[in-house]
Amino acid sequence: MIENLFIAQNDQNVSTYYERSVEDIKQRGLVHTKVAGKYEIVQELPKEANSLEEMLHYADAYGNLRFAYIHSSHEIGKNISNEEKDASAFGGELGVNTASYYGFHAQAAVYISQSLEFANPSREKRNEDFFNTDVDSFAYLALANIGFDYENFSLRIGRIALETPYANMDDIRMAANTFEGVLGQIEYFEGLHSHLFAANRWAGYDSQDEDAKLSQDRFKDLTADGFGIAGASLTYEYARNSEASFWYSYIDRMAEILYGEVVGIYFIEGDKFHFDYGVQYASIKELEGSGYGGNVIGLMGILNMRGIFFGASYNKAFVGDAKSITDGFGGGPYYTSLDETTIATISELKKGEDVSAYKLSMGYNLKKLGLHKVIAELVYGEFTTNSTYISERNVILSYEVEDKWNFEAIYTKYLSDSQTVDFDRALVRVNYQF
């Protein structure tokens, strides 16, 4: 799934781990969600306090208030009429960051999704995406952690935000994924840094399982009878908006994953005319007969020309007998991921079959039409194995107002050759950040 519909660089309210000497390009829209910087969590450092009392007194409240509407129409089987569902919700994230005392600081945040009952249908006809497994509103403590910063080292322990290839927030509905664990970041020198991470539980939209009654507003084990995920990375920023990274992830009783990527920008004529590129490779080694194993290659290119951009991506997954690849815990790292479909979701449905996928996209910044910071995008993707073919279309409209308000709308059309599950979906979100 899409990791972040509106902006490629993350903008969560957590501490800065390192700063850049040159300002990066902030490339908005779905087409640019796989560019450099997608695994960074960057924000202002907390204020300094001289006592525990000042640490709390200087605390800063923040929030991301969100209204969302969703409509879906599923056709299940050839001769069954459409099942249509709707839902509206209001909520988002409300949190607080304390000041820093001898390098220590704290964060807490609640994620909320409140049903707008006056606008929603009965529970049987209500889309479940915004709610828990009982189709109820929810509020829960999604972030609660202690942080420590010292020179070029940062550490955060507790309920945390993670952005890694195989464990990430994937903010696509009302509640992004968050994790119980630890995250450390080290900057060795300008341009070279590492992540160290481990997590054993998670909550959020991707964590739910209706069949097992695992609700998105409850923290649950990442892996059954295992400790979860742990890993490390090394990233070198060799040029502006350009980096090479290597990630090692160990998912207990599931898979050992080596992931490498080179992603960057070739500037042709300043910021307004440039070419984004990416090459990725993943090696997934099965552990304890989990059924996950294989190799993935990927290529990506986006040509940006003064407000118009065109993109193309390709992935190929090579899997063994009765095995599949994985997205991990979140949207996954693969370049061809769309609003609904990824090569991993197809692979899990068609175990033992290689998966090929490509994605074509185009977008236009409507600034020249007088609509400043309005971006319209069209995306088309196809996914094939030996026995199935799936296509998906996304139409996206996004609008940012003075870095406080933003609007995003996406229409998804999913088609499969088996016609067992075809659907249309429309999602609208309005966010106000403070």
C-alpha positions as CSV (number, residue, x, y, z in Angstrom):
1,M,0.0,0.0,0.0
2,I,0.9,3.6,-0.3
3,E,3.1,4.7,2.6
4,N,2.1,8.4,2.6
5,L,-0.4,9.8,0.0
6,F,0.4,13.5,0.3
7,I,4.1,14.1,0.8
8,A,7.2,12.0,0.2
9,Q,9.3,13.2,3.1
10,N,7.8,12.3,6.6
11,D,6.5,15.1,8.8
12,Q,5.8,13.5,12.1
13,N,6.2,15.4,15.3
14,V,9.3,13.6,16.7
15,S,12.9,14.7,17.3
16,T,15.4,15.6,14.7
17,Y,18.1,13.0,14.4
18,Y,20.3,14.9,12.0
19,E,20.1,18.0,9.8
20,R,21.1,18.6,6.2
21,S,23.4,21.4,5.0
22,V,21.4,21.8,1.7
23,E,17.6,22.1,1.7
24,D,16.0,19.1,-0.1
25,I,13.3,19.3,-2.6
26,K,9.9,18.4,-1.1
27,Q,8.2,16.5,-3.9
28,R,4.5,16.0,-3.2
29,G,2.0,13.5,-4.5
30,L,1.7,9.7,-4.9
31,V,4.2,9.5,-7.7
32,H,7.0,10.7,-5.4
33,T,6.4,8.5,-2.3
34,K,9.4,6.3,-3.2
35,V,12.1,9.0,-3.5
36,A,15.0,9.6,-1.2
37,G,14.2,10.5,2.4
38,K,11.2,8.2,2.8
39,Y,12.8,6.5,5.8
40,E,13.6,9.7,7.7
41,I,11.7,11.2,10.6
42,V,12.7,14.8,10.9
43,Q,11.5,17.6,13.1
44,E,12.8,20.4,15.3
45,L,14.8,19.4,18.4
46,P,12.9,20.0,21.6
47,K,13.6,23.0,23.8
48,E,16.3,22.8,26.4
49,A,15.2,22.9,30.1
50,N,17.3,23.5,33.2
51,S,15.1,21.4,35.6
52,L,12.4,18.7,35.5
53,E,9.8,21.4,36.2
54,E,10.9,23.4,33.1
55,M,11.0,20.1,31.1
56,L,7.2,19.9,31.6
57,H,6.5,23.6,31.5
58,Y,8.1,24.0,28.1
59,A,6.2,21.1,26.7
60,D,4.7,21.6,23.2
61,A,1.3,20.3,22.2
62,Y,0.8,19.3,18.6
63,G,-1.9,17.8,16.5
64,N,-3.1,16.5,13.1
65,L,-6.9,16.8,13.0
66,R,-8.4,14.8,10.3
67,F,-11.7,14.4,8.6
68,A,-12.1,11.4,6.2
69,Y,-14.8,9.9,4.0
70,I,-14.6,6.6,2.2
71,H,-16.9,4.8,-0.3
72,S,-16.3,1.3,-1.6
73,S,-18.2,-0.9,-4.0
74,H,-17.2,-4.6,-4.1
75,E,-18.3,-7.1,-6.7
76,I,-17.8,-10.6,-5.2
77,G,-18.2,-13.2,-7.9
78,K,-19.6,-12.9,-11.4
79,N,-23.3,-13.0,-10.7
80,I,-23.5,-11.2,-7.4
81,S,-24.6,-7.6,-7.1
82,N,-22.3,-5.0,-5.8
83,E,-21.8,-4.5,-2.0
84,E,-21.6,-0.8,-1.3
85,K,-20.3,0.7,1.9
86,D,-19.6,4.2,3.2
87,A,-18.1,5.8,6.3
88,S,-17.2,9.2,7.6
89,A,-15.0,9.9,10.6
90,F,-13.3,12.7,12.5
91,G,-10.2,12.4,14.6
92,G,-6.5,12.3,14.0
93,E,-3.5,12.7,16.3
94,L,-3.2,14.8,19.4
95,G,0.2,14.7,21.2
96,V,2.7,16.5,23.3
97,N,6.5,16.7,23.3
98,T,8.3,17.7,26.5
99,A,11.4,19.9,26.5
100,S,14.8,18.2,26.9
101,Y,16.6,17.9,30.2
102,Y,20.2,16.6,30.0
103,G,19.2,15.2,26.6
104,F,16.2,13.3,27.9
105,H,12.7,14.1,26.6
106,A,9.3,12.4,26.3
107,Q,6.4,12.1,23.8
108,A,2.8,10.9,24.0
109,A,0.1,11.0,21.4
110,V,-3.4,9.7,21.1
111,Y,-4.9,8.5,17.8
112,I,-8.6,9.1,17.4
113,S,-11.3,8.0,15.0
114,Q,-14.8,9.1,15.9
115,S,-17.7,8.0,13.7
116,L,-19.9,10.8,12.4
117,E,-23.1,9.0,13.2
118,F,-25.4,11.5,11.6
119,A,-23.7,11.0,8.3
120,N,-23.0,7.2,8.5
121,P,-25.2,4.3,7.5
122,S,-26.1,1.4,9.7
123,R,-23.2,-0.8,10.8
124,E,-24.0,-3.5,8.3
125,K,-23.5,-1.0,5.5
126,R,-20.6,0.9,7.1
127,N,-17.1,0.7,5.7
128,E,-14.9,-0.8,8.4
129,D,-11.6,0.9,7.5
130,F,-12.0,3.8,10.0
131,F,-13.1,1.7,12.9
132,N,-12.3,-1.3,15.1
133,T,-13.4,-4.8,14.5
134,D,-16.8,-4.0,16.2
135,V,-17.2,-1.2,13.7
136,D,-17.0,1.3,16.6
137,S,-15.1,4.5,17.1
138,F,-11.8,4.3,18.9
139,A,-9.1,6.3,20.7
140,Y,-5.9,4.8,22.0
141,L,-2.4,5.8,23.1
142,A,-0.4,5.2,19.9
143,L,2.9,7.0,20.9
144,A,4.4,7.0,24.4
145,N,8.2,7.1,24.6
146,I,11.3,8.4,26.2
147,G,14.0,9.9,24.0
148,F,17.6,10.8,24.5
149,D,19.8,12.9,22.2
150,Y,23.5,13.4,22.6
151,E,25.5,15.1,19.8
152,N,25.1,12.8,16.8
153,F,23.2,10.0,18.6
154,S,19.5,9.7,19.2
155,L,17.5,7.0,21.0
156,R,13.8,6.5,21.5
157,I,12.1,3.7,23.6
158,G,8.5,2.9,24.0
159,R,5.6,3.3,21.6
160,I,7.3,4.8,18.6
161,A,7.1,5.8,15.0
162,L,9.2,3.6,12.7
163,E,10.0,4.2,9.0
164,T,12.0,1.2,7.6
165,P,11.5,-0.9,4.5
166,Y,9.7,-3.7,6.3
167,A,8.2,-1.9,9.3
168,N,6.6,1.5,8.6
169,M,3.7,3.8,9.5
170,D,1.9,3.6,6.1
171,D,-0.6,6.4,6.9
172,I,-3.4,5.6,4.6
173,R,-6.6,5.8,6.7
174,M,-7.3,7.3,10.1
175,A,-4.6,5.6,12.2
176,A,-1.0,5.1,11.0
177,N,1.0,2.1,12.2
178,T,3.0,2.6,15.4
179,F,5.3,0.1,17.2
180,E,6.4,-0.9,20.6
181,G,10.2,-1.0,20.6
182,V,13.4,1.0,20.3
183,L,14.9,3.2,17.6
184,G,18.4,4.5,17.5
185,Q,20.0,6.7,14.9
186,I,23.7,7.6,14.6
187,E,25.2,10.2,12.3
188,Y,28.9,9.3,11.8
189,F,29.6,12.4,9.8
190,E,27.6,14.5,7.4
191,G,26.0,12.2,4.8
192,L,26.6,8.9,6.6
193,H,24.2,7.6,9.2
194,S,22.6,4.4,10.6
195,H,19.3,3.2,12.0
196,L,19.2,0.6,14.8
197,F,15.7,-0.7,15.6
198,A,13.7,-3.5,17.2
199,A,10.0,-3.9,17.8
200,N,7.7,-6.6,19.2
201,R,4.2,-5.2,19.0
202,W,2.2,-2.8,16.8
203,A,-1.1,-1.1,16.2
204,G,-2.7,0.8,13.4
205,Y,-4.6,0.2,10.2
206,D,-2.3,-2.5,8.7
207,S,-2.2,-4.4,12.0
208,Q,-5.8,-5.4,12.1
209,D,-7.2,-8.9,11.3
210,E,-11.0,-9.1,11.2
211,D,-11.0,-12.9,11.2
212,A,-8.9,-13.1,14.3
213,K,-10.6,-10.1,15.9
214,L,-7.4,-8.2,16.1
215,S,-8.5,-4.5,16.1
216,Q,-6.4,-1.7,14.8
217,D,-6.7,0.2,18.1
218,R,-5.0,-2.5,20.2
219,F,-1.3,-3.3,20.3
220,K,-0.6,-6.9,19.2
221,D,2.4,-9.2,18.6
222,L,4.2,-8.7,15.3
223,T,5.0,-12.4,15.1
224,A,3.3,-15.3,16.8
225,D,5.5,-16.9,19.5
226,G,8.4,-14.7,18.4
227,F,10.1,-11.5,19.6
228,G,9.2,-9.5,16.4
229,I,11.6,-7.6,14.2
230,A,15.1,-6.2,14.7
231,G,17.5,-4.7,12.3
232,A,20.1,-2.1,11.3
233,S,20.9,0.1,8.3
234,L,23.7,2.2,6.8
235,T,22.8,5.1,4.5
236,Y,25.2,7.3,2.6
237,E,23.9,10.6,1.1
238,Y,26.3,10.9,-1.9
239,A,24.5,14.0,-3.4
240,R,21.5,16.3,-2.8
241,N,18.3,14.2,-2.6
242,S,20.4,11.1,-3.4
243,E,21.4,8.2,-1.2
244,A,22.6,4.6,-1.2
245,S,21.3,2.4,1.7
246,F,21.6,-1.1,3.0
247,W,19.1,-2.6,5.5
248,Y,19.2,-5.8,7.4
249,S,15.9,-7.0,9.0
250,Y,15.4,-10.1,11.1
251,I,11.8,-11.0,11.5
252,D,11.7,-13.8,14.1
253,R,10.3,-17.2,12.9
254,M,9.4,-15.5,9.6
255,A,12.3,-14.2,7.4
256,E,15.8,-12.7,7.3
257,I,15.8,-9.9,4.8
258,L,18.7,-8.0,3.1
259,Y,17.5,-4.9,1.3
260,G,19.6,-2.5,-0.8
261,E,18.7,0.6,-2.7
262,V,20.2,3.5,-4.6
263,V,17.7,6.3,-5.1
264,G,18.4,9.9,-6.1
265,I,17.9,12.9,-8.4
266,Y,19.8,13.9,-11.5
267,F,19.4,17.7,-11.9
268,I,19.1,18.7,-15.5
269,E,18.2,22.3,-15.1
270,G,17.9,23.3,-11.4
271,D,15.0,22.1,-9.3
272,K,12.4,22.6,-12.0
273,F,13.8,20.1,-14.5
274,H,15.2,16.8,-13.0
275,F,15.0,13.1,-13.2
276,D,14.4,10.9,-10.1
277,Y,15.8,7.4,-10.3
278,G,15.8,4.3,-8.1
279,V,17.2,0.7,-8.1
280,Q,16.3,-1.8,-5.4
281,Y,17.1,-5.4,-4.5
282,A,15.7,-7.6,-1.7
283,S,16.8,-11.1,-0.6
284,I,14.3,-12.8,1.6
285,K,15.5,-15.9,3.4
286,E,12.9,-18.2,4.9
287,L,13.0,-19.0,8.7
288,E,11.4,-22.0,10.4
289,G,9.2,-23.0,7.4
290,S,7.3,-19.8,7.4
291,G,6.7,-19.9,3.7
292,Y,8.3,-16.5,3.0
293,G,11.3,-16.5,0.7
294,G,12.5,-15.1,-2.6
295,N,14.3,-12.3,-4.3
296,V,13.0,-9.0,-5.7
297,I,14.5,-6.5,-8.1
298,G,13.1,-3.0,-8.9
299,L,13.6,0.0,-11.1
300,M,12.1,3.4,-11.0
301,G,12.3,6.6,-13.0
302,I,10.4,9.9,-12.8
303,L,10.9,12.8,-15.2
304,N,10.0,16.2,-13.7
305,M,9.6,19.1,-16.1
306,R,8.3,22.4,-14.6
307,G,5.3,21.1,-12.9
308,I,4.6,18.1,-15.1
309,F,6.0,14.6,-14.2
310,F,6.0,11.2,-15.8
311,G,7.0,8.0,-13.9
312,A,7.6,4.3,-14.7
313,S,8.4,1.5,-12.2
314,Y,9.1,-2.2,-12.5
315,N,9.4,-5.0,-10.0
316,K,10.1,-8.7,-10.5
317,A,9.7,-11.2,-7.6
318,F,11.4,-14.6,-7.9
319,V,10.1,-17.1,-5.4
320,G,10.6,-20.7,-4.6
321,D,8.1,-23.6,-4.4
322,A,5.1,-22.8,-2.2
323,K,6.7,-19.6,-1.0
324,S,5.9,-15.9,-1.2
325,I,7.5,-12.5,-0.6
326,T,6.4,-10.0,2.1
327,D,5.7,-6.3,2.6
328,G,6.6,-6.8,6.3
329,F,4.6,-4.7,8.7
330,G,3.3,-1.7,6.7
331,G,3.2,-0.7,3.0
332,G,6.5,-2.4,2.0
333,P,9.4,-0.9,0.0
334,Y,8.5,-1.9,-3.6
335,Y,8.4,0.7,-6.3
336,T,5.2,-0.6,-8.0
337,S,3.0,-0.4,-4.9
338,L,-0.4,1.2,-5.6
339,D,-3.2,2.3,-3.3
340,E,-4.4,-1.3,-2.9
341,T,-2.1,-3.7,-4.6
342,T,1.6,-4.6,-4.0
343,I,3.7,-7.4,-5.4
344,A,3.6,-9.0,-1.9
345,T,-0.2,-9.1,-1.7
346,I,-0.3,-10.9,-5.1
347,S,2.6,-13.2,-4.0
348,E,0.8,-14.3,-0.9
349,L,-2.3,-15.1,-2.9
350,K,-0.3,-17.1,-5.5
351,K,2.3,-18.9,-3.5
352,G,5.2,-20.4,-5.5
353,E,4.6,-18.2,-8.5
354,D,6.9,-15.4,-9.7
355,V,5.3,-12.0,-9.8
356,S,5.9,-9.3,-12.4
357,A,4.6,-5.7,-12.1
358,Y,4.9,-2.4,-13.7
359,K,3.4,1.0,-12.9
360,L,3.0,4.1,-15.2
361,S,2.1,7.5,-13.8
362,M,1.8,11.1,-14.6
363,G,1.0,14.2,-12.7
364,Y,0.6,18.0,-13.1
365,N,1.0,20.8,-10.7
366,L,-1.9,23.2,-11.5
367,K,0.0,26.3,-10.4
368,K,0.0,27.7,-13.9
369,L,-3.8,27.5,-13.9
370,G,-3.9,29.6,-10.8
371,L,-4.3,26.6,-8.4
372,H,-1.2,26.9,-6.3
373,K,0.0,23.6,-4.7
374,V,-2.8,21.6,-6.3
375,I,-1.5,18.3,-7.9
376,A,-3.4,16.0,-10.1
377,E,-2.1,12.5,-10.8
378,L,-3.0,9.4,-12.8
379,V,-1.5,6.0,-12.1
380,Y,-1.9,2.6,-13.8
381,G,-0.4,-0.7,-12.7
382,E,-0.5,-4.3,-13.8
383,F,0.5,-7.4,-11.8
384,T,0.9,-10.9,-13.3
385,T,1.8,-14.4,-12.3
386,N,1.6,-17.7,-14.1
387,S,-2.1,-18.0,-13.2
388,T,-3.5,-14.5,-12.6
389,Y,-3.6,-10.9,-13.9
390,I,-4.6,-7.9,-11.8
391,S,-4.8,-4.2,-12.8
392,E,-5.3,-1.1,-10.8
393,R,-6.0,2.5,-11.6
394,N,-5.5,5.4,-9.2
395,V,-6.7,9.0,-9.7
396,I,-5.3,11.4,-7.1
397,L,-5.9,15.0,-6.3
398,S,-3.9,16.7,-3.5
399,Y,-3.8,20.3,-2.2
400,E,-1.6,21.9,0.5
401,V,-2.4,25.2,2.1
402,E,0.4,27.0,3.9
403,D,1.8,23.8,5.5
404,K,-1.2,23.7,7.8
405,W,-4.1,22.5,5.8
406,N,-4.0,19.7,3.2
407,F,-6.6,17.9,1.2
408,E,-6.2,14.6,-0.5
409,A,-8.6,12.5,-2.6
410,I,-7.9,9.2,-4.3
411,Y,-10.1,7.0,-6.5
412,T,-9.1,3.3,-6.9
413,K,-10.3,0.9,-9.5
414,Y,-9.2,-2.7,-9.0
415,L,-9.8,-5.5,-11.6
416,S,-8.8,-9.2,-11.6
417,D,-9.1,-11.7,-14.4
418,S,-10.8,-14.2,-12.1
419,Q,-13.5,-11.6,-11.3
420,T,-13.7,-13.0,-7.8
421,V,-13.2,-9.6,-6.2
422,D,-13.4,-6.4,-8.2
423,F,-14.0,-3.0,-6.6
424,D,-14.1,0.7,-6.7
425,R,-13.0,2.9,-3.8
426,A,-13.1,6.7,-3.2
427,L,-11.2,8.2,-0.2
428,V,-11.1,11.8,0.9
429,R,-9.0,13.2,3.8
430,V,-8.7,16.7,5.1
431,N,-5.9,17.4,7.6
432,Y,-5.1,20.4,9.7
433,Q,-1.7,20.3,11.5
434,F,-0.7,22.5,14.4
